[in-house]
Amino acid sequence: MIGCFDDEAQTAMETTPHPNLIIPLQLSDPASVRRGLRILGVVCDTLAAASRLIDLMPGNDDGVITARDSHECLPADR
Protein backbone atom coordinates (compact mmCIF):
# COMPACT_ATOMS: atom_id res chain seq x y z
CA MET A 1 0.00 0.00 0.00
CA ILE A 2 2.91 2.36 0.52
CA GLY A 3 3.56 2.36 -3.21
CA CYS A 4 -0.04 3.40 -3.91
CA PHE A 5 -0.01 6.37 -1.54
CA ASP A 6 3.55 7.67 -1.97
CA ASP A 7 3.27 11.45 -2.50
CA GLU A 8 6.68 11.62 -4.21
CA ALA A 9 5.43 9.50 -7.12
CA GLN A 10 2.18 11.29 -7.92
CA THR A 11 3.31 13.02 -11.12
CA ALA A 12 3.62 11.40 -14.54
CA MET A 13 6.82 9.50 -15.34
CA GLU A 14 8.15 9.75 -11.78
CA THR A 15 8.97 6.86 -9.53
CA THR A 16 10.03 6.69 -5.93
CA PRO A 17 13.76 6.84 -5.21
CA HIS A 18 13.73 3.22 -4.07
CA PRO A 19 11.88 0.18 -5.32
CA ASN A 20 8.61 -0.59 -3.59
CA LEU A 21 7.54 -4.18 -3.31
CA ILE A 22 3.86 -4.93 -2.98
CA ILE A 23 3.06 -8.55 -2.17
CA PRO A 24 -0.66 -9.26 -2.36
CA LEU A 25 -1.98 -11.32 0.54
CA GLN A 26 -5.43 -12.56 1.33
CA LEU A 27 -5.09 -13.50 4.98
CA SER A 28 -8.15 -15.73 4.94
CA ASP A 29 -6.60 -17.89 2.19
CA PRO A 30 -3.68 -20.08 3.38
CA ALA A 31 -2.50 -20.61 -0.22
CA SER A 32 -2.30 -16.84 -0.72
CA VAL A 33 -0.26 -16.44 2.46
CA ARG A 34 2.10 -19.26 1.44
CA ARG A 35 2.52 -17.70 -2.01
CA GLY A 36 3.24 -14.28 -0.48
CA LEU A 37 5.80 -15.68 1.94
CA ARG A 38 7.44 -17.63 -0.89
CA ILE A 39 7.72 -14.39 -2.88
CA LEU A 40 9.20 -12.61 0.14
CA GLY A 41 11.74 -15.42 0.53
CA VAL A 42 12.82 -15.06 -3.10
CA VAL A 43 13.19 -11.31 -2.63
CA CYS A 44 15.37 -11.82 0.46
CA ASP A 45 17.52 -14.40 -1.34
CA THR A 46 17.94 -12.02 -4.28
CA LEU A 47 18.98 -9.13 -2.02
CA ALA A 48 21.46 -11.36 -0.20
CA ALA A 49 22.96 -12.54 -3.51
CA ALA A 50 23.24 -8.94 -4.73
CA SER A 51 24.99 -7.97 -1.51
CA ARG A 52 27.48 -10.83 -1.88
CA LEU A 53 28.10 -9.86 -5.50
CA ILE A 54 28.79 -6.24 -4.55
CA ASP A 55 31.28 -7.43 -1.93
CA LEU A 56 33.16 -9.38 -4.63
CA MET A 57 33.37 -6.49 -7.09
CA PRO A 58 36.88 -5.09 -7.55
CA GLY A 59 37.50 -1.68 -6.02
CA ASN A 60 34.67 -2.01 -3.53
CA ASP A 61 36.81 -2.55 -0.43
CA ASP A 62 35.28 0.44 1.39
CA GLY A 63 31.77 -1.02 1.28
CA VAL A 64 32.67 -4.50 2.48
CA ILE A 65 31.78 -5.26 6.11
CA THR A 66 34.11 -7.86 7.52
CA ALA A 67 33.60 -9.90 10.68
CA ARG A 68 36.23 -7.73 12.39
CA ASP A 69 34.35 -4.53 11.45
CA SER A 70 31.05 -5.84 12.79
CA HIS A 71 32.63 -6.64 16.19
CA GLU A 72 33.97 -3.08 16.50
CA CYS A 73 30.40 -1.82 16.99
CA LEU A 74 29.70 -4.00 20.01
CA PRO A 75 29.60 -2.12 23.36
CA ALA A 76 31.79 -4.78 25.03
CA ASP A 77 34.64 -3.96 22.65
CA ARG A 78 34.60 -0.22 23.40
Secondary structure, DSSP 8 states (H G I E B T S, - for coil): -TTTS-GGG-STT---SS--------TT-HHHHHHHHHHHHHHHHHHHHHHHHHHHSTT-GGG---HHHHHTTSGGG-
